[in-house]
């Protein structure tokens, strides 16, 4: 195997400032174009087969839902790729919220490193949430914090939170949250 100066296989290039190779972004773009041809009634299993075949990314899949698939980049970050139009909006919304929210709220949401059309890279968090009354109390307090600062935390639940290195509860899936009239998700609903 021939390597270039960055340690990548010859012919593969990182995009400046990105964690993804140019070929990976092109593959994601190809999936996004193909995704639009899928019917709304496809099952998650059908979408998973189609996306994994099309993307063929060399990362471990660490989760998925009906709207997005999550890969571990093995560098402390995860990659979320849209499986549907809602997934596209959720990725755009998370990027918008993280880059435009108040500092008082930012410490409670997962950091976004970079994003593109149909994908987003976020910090990897510990998702082993203890299902105890204490955690549900923290979740309720977290909901009040978001509401206090004008954010509507739609779909805030235990499955969408993790713990930071400081053992603080952090929302890892805030794609349906609504922050203001410019939120991509709000524009999609309206």
TORZALO-502140 format. One record per atom (N, C-alpha, C, CB): residue number from 1; residue in one letter; y, z, x. Coordinates in pm, whole numbers. Last residue first. Glycine has a CB too. Layout:
k_r_y_z_x
NUM_A_Y_Z_X
...
# end
This chain:
k_r_y_z_x
190_X_2431_894_-4288
190_X_2535_848_-4380
190_X_2536_703_-4388
190_X_2670_897_-4340
189_X_2235_923_-4095
189_X_2207_970_-4230
189_X_2305_912_-4332
189_X_2211_1122_-4235
188_X_2369_825_-3871
188_X_2247_758_-3915
188_X_2215_796_-4060
188_X_2128_794_-3823
187_X_2575_1009_-3837
187_X_2610_869_-3868
187_X_2490_793_-3921
187_X_2665_799_-3743
186_X_2415_1227_-3769
186_X_2496_1231_-3893
186_X_2534_1089_-3934
186_X_2623_1317_-3873
185_X_2313_1143_-3523
185_X_2221_1168_-3635
185_X_2297_1171_-3767
185_X_2146_1301_-3613
184_X_2541_1121_-3356
184_X_2464_1003_-3392
184_X_2373_1024_-3512
184_X_2382_959_-3275
183_X_2835_1295_-3438
183_X_2693_1308_-3404
183_X_2617_1183_-3447
183_X_2633_1433_-3470
182_X_3093_1292_-3527
182_X_3056_1187_-3432
182_X_2908_1193_-3393
182_X_3141_1198_-3309
181_X_3135_1512_-3681
181_X_3129_1384_-3751
181_X_3092_1267_-3659
181_X_3262_1356_-3817
180_X_2914_1747_-3518
180_X_3042_1705_-3572
180_X_3026_1568_-3638
180_X_3152_1701_-3461
179_X_2646_1830_-3493
179_X_2754_1906_-3430
179_X_2888_1873_-3492
179_X_2757_1879_-3281
178_X_2325_1874_-3604
178_X_2450_1803_-3629
178_X_2565_1890_-3580
178_X_2467_1770_-3781
177_X_1991_1817_-3488
177_X_2108_1902_-3505
177_X_2230_1816_-3535
177_X_2132_1989_-3377
176_X_1777_1662_-3426
176_X_1824_1655_-3565
176_X_1945_1745_-3591
176_X_1712_1692_-3660
175_X_1722_1718_-3159
175_X_1756_1581_-3197
175_X_1807_1566_-3339
175_X_1638_1496_-3180
174_X_1647_1931_-3016
174_X_1763_1947_-3103
174_X_1815_1810_-3149
174_X_1875_2024_-3031
173_X_1411_2077_-2857
173_X_1418_1962_-2948
173_X_1531_1988_-3046
173_X_1282_1939_-3023
172_X_1445_2305_-2716
172_X_1405_2186_-2640
172_X_1405_2060_-2725
172_X_1267_2207_-2580
171_X_1650_2582_-2702
171_X_1601_2478_-2791
171_X_1570_2353_-2708
171_X_1704_2445_-2905
170_X_1553_2885_-2548
170_X_1630_2761_-2538
170_X_1567_2658_-2631
170_X_1634_2708_-2390
169_X_1561_3226_-2476
169_X_1514_3124_-2568
169_X_1610_3005_-2565
169_X_1501_3180_-2712
168_X_1523_3337_-2141
168_X_1609_3322_-2259
168_X_1555_3208_-2344
168_X_1757_3294_-2218
167_X_1408_3380_-1892
167_X_1338_3427_-2011
167_X_1428_3428_-2135
167_X_1283_3566_-1987
166_X_1519_3246_-1688
166_X_1573_3380_-1710
166_X_1512_3444_-1835
166_X_1726_3375_-1722
165_X_1409_3000_-1717
165_X_1361_3080_-1605
165_X_1408_3225_-1617
165_X_1409_3020_-1472
164_X_1374_2978_-2079
164_X_1433_2940_-1950
164_X_1371_3028_-1842
164_X_1588_2955_-1952
163_X_1132_2884_-2319
163_X_1201_2990_-2247
163_X_1251_2939_-2112
163_X_1110_3110_-2227
162_X_1171_2694_-2625
162_X_1098_2732_-2504
162_X_1177_2844_-2438
162_X_1079_2610_-2406
161_X_1137_2541_-2951
161_X_1205_2625_-2852
161_X_1112_2654_-2734
161_X_1253_2756_-2915
160_X_1005_2418_-3156
160_X_1111_2344_-3089
160_X_1190_2427_-2989
160_X_1204_2287_-3191
159_X_831_2593_-3278
159_X_773_2479_-3206
159_X_877_2402_-3126
159_X_704_2385_-3304
158_X_1012_2765_-3414
158_X_943_2811_-3293
158_X_887_2694_-3212
158_X_832_2907_-3330
157_X_1301_2568_-3514
157_X_1177_2642_-3541
157_X_1109_2675_-3409
157_X_1081_2561_-3633
156_X_1536_2378_-3657
156_X_1523_2485_-3558
156_X_1403_2570_-3598
156_X_1655_2573_-3549
155_X_1602_2169_-3828
155_X_1470_2170_-3766
155_X_1458_2272_-3652
155_X_1436_2032_-3715
154_X_1948_2177_-3773
154_X_1839_2126_-3856
154_X_1711_2120_-3774
154_X_1874_1987_-3915
153_X_2189_2359_-3717
153_X_2064_2347_-3641
153_X_1946_2304_-3729
153_X_2031_2480_-3574
152_X_2507_2257_-3701
152_X_2405_2273_-3803
152_X_2269_2251_-3736
152_X_2427_2174_-3923
151_X_2772_2418_-3538
151_X_2659_2326_-3525
151_X_2555_2359_-3631
151_X_2597_2335_-3382
150_X_2985_2598_-3521
150_X_3000_2475_-3598
150_X_2888_2374_-3585
150_X_3123_2410_-3560
149_X_2939_2839_-3403
149_X_3015_2741_-3326
149_X_3013_2602_-3392
149_X_2960_2732_-3184
148_X_2782_2968_-3593
148_X_2912_3026_-3557
148_X_3000_2925_-3485
148_X_2893_3148_-3468
147_X_2546_2817_-3582
147_X_2633_2808_-3701
147_X_2773_2859_-3670
147_X_2572_2888_-3817
146_X_2445_2904_-3334
146_X_2477_2763_-3357
146_X_2573_2748_-3474
146_X_2350_2682_-3382
145_X_2412_3179_-3392
145_X_2500_3136_-3283
145_X_2542_2991_-3304
145_X_2431_3153_-3145
144_X_2221_3171_-3597
144_X_2355_3220_-3626
144_X_2455_3180_-3518
144_X_2352_3372_-3640
143_X_2000_3080_-3450
143_X_2053_2999_-3559
143_X_2195_3042_-3594
143_X_1963_3009_-3683
142_X_1960_3300_-3283
142_X_1999_3172_-3225
142_X_2059_3081_-3332
142_X_1880_3104_-3158
141_X_1869_3486_-3466
141_X_1996_3510_-3396
141_X_2050_3381_-3336
141_X_1977_3616_-3285
140_X_1627_3360_-3529
140_X_1728_3380_-3634
140_X_1865_3404_-3571
140_X_1690_3498_-3727
139_X_1500_3379_-3280
139_X_1523_3249_-3340
139_X_1632_3257_-3448
139_X_1393_3193_-3400
138_X_1475_3653_-3247
138_X_1557_3577_-3153
138_X_1593_3442_-3212
138_X_1484_3558_-3019
137_X_1293_3696_-3455
137_X_1424_3760_-3461
137_X_1521_3687_-3368
137_X_1415_3909_-3424
136_X_1077_3560_-3353
136_X_1138_3510_-3476
136_X_1277_3571_-3496
136_X_1048_3542_-3598
135_X_1022_3723_-3132
135_X_1064_3585_-3111
135_X_1129_3526_-3236
135_X_946_3501_-3069
134_X_945_3961_-3260
134_X_1059_3961_-3169
134_X_1112_3819_-3149
134_X_1019_4023_-3034
133_X_710_3893_-3385
133_X_826_3920_-3469
133_X_952_3915_-3384
133_X_813_4058_-3539
132_X_563_3626_-3193
132_X_576_3767_-3230
132_X_701_3783_-3315
132_X_581_3859_-3104
131_X_433_3406_-3034
131_X_459_3413_-3178
131_X_458_3558_-3223
131_X_353_3330_-3258
130_X_571_3302_-2737
130_X_491_3408_-2798
130_X_530_3419_-2946
130_X_512_3544_-2724
129_X_553_2981_-2611
129_X_632_3076_-2689
129_X_538_3176_-2754
129_X_718_3003_-2797
128_X_540_2795_-2366
128_X_445_2895_-2416
128_X_523_3007_-2486
128_X_357_2954_-2300
127_X_705_2616_-2247
127_X_688_2605_-2393
127_X_587_2705_-2449
127_X_645_2465_-2429
126_X_940_2620_-2010
126_X_815_2688_-2043
126_X_801_2691_-2195
126_X_812_2834_-1984
125_X_1084_2291_-1958
125_X_1092_2434_-1988
125_X_953_2489_-2019
125_X_1187_2459_-2107
124_X_1239_2042_-1771
124_X_1112_2092_-1824
124_X_1122_2243_-1841
124_X_993_2054_-1731
123_X_1536_1875_-1864
123_X_1473_1977_-1781
123_X_1344_2022_-1848
123_X_1568_2098_-1756
122_X_1506_1531_-1968
122_X_1554_1669_-1985
122_X_1478_1761_-1889
122_X_1536_1716_-2132
121_X_1590_1204_-2038
121_X_1525_1292_-1941
121_X_1591_1429_-1952
121_X_1535_1235_-1795
120_X_1525_964_-2291
120_X_1609_1072_-2241
120_X_1527_1155_-2144
120_X_1664_1160_-2359
119_X_1536_643_-2458
119_X_1475_745_-2372
119_X_1578_847_-2327
119_X_1408_680_-2251
118_X_1671_448_-2602
118_X_1538_487_-2646
118_X_1470_592_-2562
118_X_1453_369_-2649
117_X_1869_365_-2349
117_X_1834_315_-2481
117_X_1689_351_-2515
117_X_1855_163_-2490
116_X_1899_673_-2169
116_X_1921_531_-2185
116_X_1880_491_-2325
116_X_1843_449_-2078
115_X_1995_957_-1970
115_X_1942_894_-2090
115_X_1976_746_-2090
115_X_1998_961_-2216
114_X_1960_1265_-1782
114_X_2003_1127_-1799
114_X_1941_1069_-1925
114_X_1965_1042_-1675
113_X_1944_1545_-1830
113_X_1975_1493_-1698
113_X_2028_1350_-1705
113_X_1851_1498_-1609
112_X_2018_1806_-2044
112_X_1989_1662_-2037
112_X_2033_1614_-1899
112_X_2063_1582_-2151
111_X_1889_2134_-2096
111_X_1978_2042_-2026
111_X_1926_1898_-2024
111_X_1999_2089_-1885
110_X_1835_2276_-2414
110_X_1774_2221_-2294
110_X_1868_2121_-2227
110_X_1638_2155_-2327
109_X_2061_2531_-2523
109_X_1991_2404_-2543
109_X_1943_2350_-2409
109_X_2083_2301_-2613
108_X_2209_2751_-2470
108_X_2094_2770_-2559
108_X_2020_2640_-2589
108_X_2140_2832_-2688
107_X_2429_2684_-2326
107_X_2330_2768_-2258
107_X_2205_2792_-2343
107_X_2393_2901_-2221
106_X_2587_2544_-2511
106_X_2510_2471_-2410
106_X_2403_2556_-2343
106_X_2602_2416_-2305
105_X_2738_2725_-2658
105_X_2617_2669_-2718
105_X_2528_2606_-2612
105_X_2654_2564_-2825
104_X_2950_2788_-2499
104_X_2881_2899_-2566
104_X_2749_2852_-2627
104_X_2970_2960_-2674
103_X_3054_2539_-2428
103_X_2978_2615_-2329
103_X_2896_2727_-2393
103_X_3072_2675_-2224
102_X_3015_2298_-2693
102_X_3087_2407_-2629
102_X_2995_2481_-2533
102_X_3144_2505_-2735
101_X_2903_1955_-2641
101_X_2906_2085_-2709
101_X_2986_2188_-2629
101_X_2762_2137_-2732
100_X_2874_1711_-2514
100_X_2998_1737_-2586
100_X_3007_1874_-2652
100_X_3015_1634_-2691
99_X_2627_1672_-2394
99_X_2746_1632_-2319
99_X_2877_1668_-2387
99_X_2743_1485_-2295
98_X_2449_1757_-2594
98_X_2453_1826_-2465
98_X_2583_1795_-2389
98_X_2332_1785_-2380
97_X_2508_1569_-2802
97_X_2531_1713_-2820
97_X_2544_1783_-2685
97_X_2418_1778_-2902
96_X_2431_1323_-2682
96_X_2567_1345_-2731
96_X_2598_1494_-2741
96_X_2585_1277_-2869
95_X_2158_1369_-2629
95_X_2250_1336_-2519
95_X_2394_1364_-2561
95_X_2235_1188_-2476
94_X_2067_1414_-2891
94_X_2053_1519_-2790
94_X_2148_1494_-2673
94_X_1907_1527_-2739
93_X_2129_1160_-3004
93_X_2193_1281_-3054
93_X_2185_1395_-2953
93_X_2130_1324_-3187
92_X_1958_987_-2872
92_X_2103_968_-2860
92_X_2178_1094_-2902
92_X_2149_849_-2947
91_X_1713_1098_-2962
91_X_1746_1093_-2819
91_X_1896_1079_-2799
91_X_1671_976_-2750
90_X_1741_1058_-3240
90_X_1724_1193_-3186
90_X_1758_1198_-3038
90_X_1580_1243_-3209
89_X_1752_779_-3259
89_X_1869_857_-3296
89_X_1860_999_-3239
89_X_1884_863_-3448
88_X_1490_721_-3175
88_X_1605_662_-3105
88_X_1730_746_-3131
88_X_1627_515_-3149
87_X_1345_856_-3372
87_X_1334_898_-3233
87_X_1449_845_-3149
87_X_1202_853_-3175
86_X_1414_697_-3589
86_X_1455_838_-3591
86_X_1449_894_-3448
86_X_1365_922_-3687
85_X_1284_463_-3513
85_X_1430_463_-3522
85_X_1483_607_-3522
85_X_1478_389_-3649
84_X_1016_566_-3289
84_X_1070_517_-3417
84_X_1222_515_-3408
84_X_1021_606_-3536
83_X_955_672_-3055
83_X_845_602_-3121
83_X_892_537_-3251
83_X_730_698_-3150
82_X_1133_720_-2749
82_X_1133_704_-2895
82_X_1009_628_-2942
82_X_1260_632_-2941
81_X_1041_943_-2497
81_X_1058_803_-2535
81_X_1044_794_-2686
81_X_953_710_-2462
80_X_1141_1180_-2267
80_X_1111_1158_-2408
80_X_1140_1012_-2439
80_X_1195_1254_-2500
79_X_1033_1328_-1976
79_X_1087_1203_-2030
79_X_1044_1194_-2176
79_X_1039_1078_-1949
78_X_1118_1623_-1789
78_X_1033_1550_-1883
78_X_1109_1427_-1932
78_X_989_1640_-2002
77_X_1119_1784_-1464
77_X_1184_1717_-1578
77_X_1080_1648_-1665
77_X_1288_1615_-1529
76_X_995_1868_-1241
76_X_1075_1968_-1311
76_X_1148_1911_-1432
76_X_1174_2028_-1217
75_X_849_1657_-1165
75_X_957_1694_-1074
75_X_1049_1800_-1138
75_X_1038_1570_-1035
74_X_670_1533_-1337
74_X_619_1605_-1221
74_X_726_1640_-1118
74_X_512_1524_-1155
73_X_741_1429_-1577
73_X_775_1349_-1460
73_X_730_1415_-1329
73_X_925_1325_-1456
72_X_554_1424_-1861
72_X_594_1514_-1753
72_X_618_1428_-1629
72_X_485_1624_-1726
71_X_661_1278_-2171
71_X_589_1267_-2044
71_X_643_1370_-1946
71_X_601_1124_-1986
70_X_638_1255_-2518
70_X_696_1328_-2405
70_X_603_1320_-2284
70_X_723_1476_-2443
69_X_746_1054_-2789
69_X_638_1092_-2700
69_X_703_1153_-2575
69_X_545_967_-2663
68_X_869_1075_-3129
68_X_888_1065_-2984
68_X_761_1107_-2911
68_X_1006_1153_-2939
67_X_800_1082_-3404
67_X_918_1007_-3361
67_X_937_991_-3211
67_X_1037_1071_-3415
66_X_582_1238_-3453
66_X_587_1109_-3520
66_X_697_1020_-3463
66_X_608_1128_-3669
65_X_518_1365_-3125
65_X_531_1384_-3268
65_X_532_1247_-3332
65_X_659_1466_-3305
64_X_376_1497_-2827
64_X_427_1387_-2909
64_X_435_1433_-3053
64_X_336_1262_-2897
63_X_317_1590_-2481
63_X_341_1616_-2622
63_X_385_1491_-2694
63_X_444_1724_-2640
62_X_261_1512_-2231
62_X_255_1656_-2256
62_X_285_1691_-2402
62_X_352_1728_-2166
61_X_104_1272_-2045
61_X_164_1295_-2176
61_X_148_1444_-2206
61_X_98_1204_-2288
60_X_173_1214_-1703
60_X_92_1285_-1803
60_X_171_1300_-1933
60_X_48_1425_-1749
59_X_253_882_-1592
59_X_284_1023_-1606
59_X_193_1084_-1713
59_X_433_1044_-1642
58_X_267_607_-1561
58_X_171_682_-1480
58_X_202_832_-1481
58_X_171_631_-1338
57_X_281_411_-1860
57_X_348_493_-1757
57_X_244_580_-1687
57_X_460_581_-1820
56_X_229_216_-2054
56_X_138_232_-1941
56_X_204_307_-1826
56_X_89_95_-1894
55_X_369_95_-2274
55_X_438_162_-2163
55_X_352_170_-2038
55_X_481_300_-2205
54_X_165_-26_-2435
54_X_284_-100_-2392
54_X_349_-37_-2270
54_X_386_-108_-2506
53_X_-21_182_-2468
53_X_-63_51_-2418
53_X_56_-27_-2363
53_X_-133_-30_-2529
52_X_138_381_-2575
52_X_72_406_-2446
52_X_23_276_-2384
52_X_-45_504_-2463
51_X_225_256_-2816
51_X_321_295_-2712
51_X_253_317_-2577
51_X_395_423_-2753
50_X_-20_208_-2958
50_X_72_99_-2926
50_X_166_136_-2811
50_X_153_60_-3049
49_X_-122_467_-2981
49_X_-201_362_-2916
49_X_-109_250_-2871
49_X_-310_306_-3011
48_X_89_590_-3122
48_X_49_640_-2990
48_X_-30_533_-2914
48_X_-34_769_-3004
47_X_90_452_-3365
47_X_206_440_-3275
47_X_170_484_-3134
47_X_324_525_-3327
46_X_-156_538_-3466
46_X_-133_396_-3444
46_X_-15_375_-3348
46_X_-106_324_-3577
45_X_-106_816_-3484
45_X_-213_767_-3397
45_X_-194_618_-3366
45_X_-351_789_-3463
44_X_93_824_-3678
44_X_126_867_-3542
44_X_22_813_-3445
44_X_135_1021_-3533
43_X_77_523_-3879
43_X_45_663_-3851
43_X_86_696_-3709
43_X_-106_692_-3873
42_X_323_320_-4035
42_X_226_339_-3927
42_X_201_488_-3907
42_X_275_274_-3796
41_X_523_280_-4221
41_X_406_356_-4264
41_X_298_367_-4158
41_X_349_295_-4388
40_X_714_113_-4112
40_X_748_254_-4130
40_X_625_338_-4160
40_X_850_269_-4243
39_X_580_-115_-3875
39_X_610_-76_-4012
39_X_632_73_-4020
39_X_496_-118_-4106
38_X_729_-252_-3584
38_X_631_-166_-3649
38_X_676_-131_-3790
38_X_608_-38_-3568
37_X_929_-380_-3459
37_X_840_-464_-3538
37_X_734_-381_-3611
37_X_772_-567_-3449
36_X_1057_-198_-3301
36_X_1125_-243_-3421
36_X_1039_-328_-3512
36_X_1246_-320_-3382
35_X_889_-182_-3080
35_X_888_-73_-3179
35_X_951_-117_-3310
35_X_962_50_-3124
34_X_959_-389_-2915
34_X_835_-401_-2992
34_X_832_-299_-3106
34_X_712_-381_-2900
33_X_1190_-284_-2801
33_X_1197_-412_-2872
33_X_1075_-430_-2962
33_X_1208_-529_-2772
32_X_1079_-55_-2684
32_X_1182_-40_-2787
32_X_1195_-169_-2869
32_X_1318_-2_-2723
31_X_909_-174_-2491
31_X_853_-95_-2602
31_X_954_-84_-2716
31_X_813_45_-2553
30_X_1101_-286_-2323
30_X_1003_-373_-2389
30_X_941_-301_-2508
30_X_892_-416_-2289
29_X_1226_-55_-2232
29_X_1304_-153_-2309
29_X_1210_-246_-2387
29_X_1395_-236_-2215
28_X_1013_49_-2086
28_X_1061_123_-2203
28_X_1142_28_-2292
28_X_1149_246_-2159
27_X_1001_-146_-1887
27_X_886_-126_-1974
27_X_927_-51_-2101
27_X_776_-49_-1900
26_X_1249_-106_-1765
26_X_1220_-235_-1826
26_X_1102_-224_-1924
26_X_1190_-341_-1718
25_X_1206_151_-1666
25_X_1310_130_-1767
25_X_1288_-3_-1838
25_X_1451_133_-1701
24_X_1005_90_-1481
24_X_978_182_-1591
24_X_1080_167_-1703
24_X_976_327_-1541
23_X_1137_-78_-1303
23_X_1026_-131_-1380
23_X_992_-41_-1499
23_X_903_-150_-1291
22_X_1317_103_-1186
22_X_1369_-9_-1264
22_X_1259_-66_-1354
22_X_1425_-121_-1170
21_X_1205_440_-1218
21_X_1204_313_-1149
21_X_1259_205_-1243
21_X_1061_276_-1101
20_X_1398_733_-1282
20_X_1304_630_-1323
20_X_1317_505_-1237
20_X_1326_594_-1469
19_X_1597_897_-1213
19_X_1463_943_-1178
19_X_1358_839_-1211
19_X_1431_1074_-1250
18_X_1897_752_-1077
18_X_1800_774_-1184
18_X_1669_828_-1128
18_X_1775_644_-1261
17_X_2078_669_-884
17_X_2103_795_-953
17_X_2003_828_-1062
17_X_2237_793_-1011
16_X_1988_335_-920
16_X_2080_429_-855
16_X_2104_552_-941
16_X_2213_361_-823
15_X_1647_310_-991
15_X_1781_273_-1033
15_X_1874_377_-971
15_X_1795_267_-1192
14_X_1406_248_-745
14_X_1473_343_-831
14_X_1608_287_-869
14_X_1487_481_-762
13_X_1184_-25_-738
13_X_1309_34_-694
13_X_1359_135_-795
13_X_1415_-74_-670
12_X_907_-189_-605
12_X_955_-97_-709
12_X_1080_-29_-656
12_X_846_8_-748
11_X_855_-331_-382
11_X_877_-407_-503
11_X_924_-319_-618
11_X_750_-479_-543
10_X_635_-97_-243
10_X_725_-210_-219
10_X_735_-292_-348
10_X_673_-299_-100
9_X_633_227_-385
9_X_561_105_-353
9_X_662_-8_-337
9_X_456_72_-462
8_X_861_461_-230
8_X_803_395_-347
8_X_727_271_-302
8_X_913_357_-451
7_X_997_562_-20
7_X_862_612_-40
7_X_795_551_-162
7_X_864_762_-52
6_X_1238_448_33
6_X_1239_562_-59
6_X_1101_621_-81
6_X_1298_521_-192
5_X_1179_226_192
5_X_1245_343_253
5_X_1246_465_164
5_X_1386_308_290
4_X_855_127_60
4_X_991_99_104
4_X_1052_228_158
4_X_1078_40_-13
3_X_517_69_149
3_X_620_156_95
3_X_756_111_144
3_X_594_302_134
2_X_214_-89_64
2_X_339_-97_139
2_X_444_-11_72
2_X_389_-243_151
1_X_-118_0_86
1_X_0_0_0
1_X_124_0_90
1_X_0_124_-97
# end
